[in-house]
């Protein structure tokens, strides 16, 4: 089962109008946004064009692929590479 990694910036004292906790963006979404920045920067500088045809979906898929890898790596015990 995939996990979203939990909240990126947990603020458990914030409540919505129904009294539920507001957790904000997930770690998966945060990591994907950071990865997407790098992907788009890289494509501009090496001539690849992720923004034509199926490019945006491909770039987004790569961003979430990287985010999932970061979450998996961060959940491993420290003594494992």
HUKA-V917867 format. One line per field, one symbol per residue. phi: phi as a letter, one per 30 degrees, with the letter a starting at -180 (. if undefined). psi: psi as a letter, one per 20 degrees, with the letter a starting at -180 (. if undefined). Layout:
phi: ???
psi: ???
This chain:
phi: .dcdiiddbdbdddbddcjddcciddddddddddddeddddddddcidbdcchdeeddddddddddddddddddcdeddcd
psi: pqqjiaqhmpmiipqaijjqqoibqrhghggggghhggghgghhijiqnijqdjgghgggghghggghhggghiiqqhip.
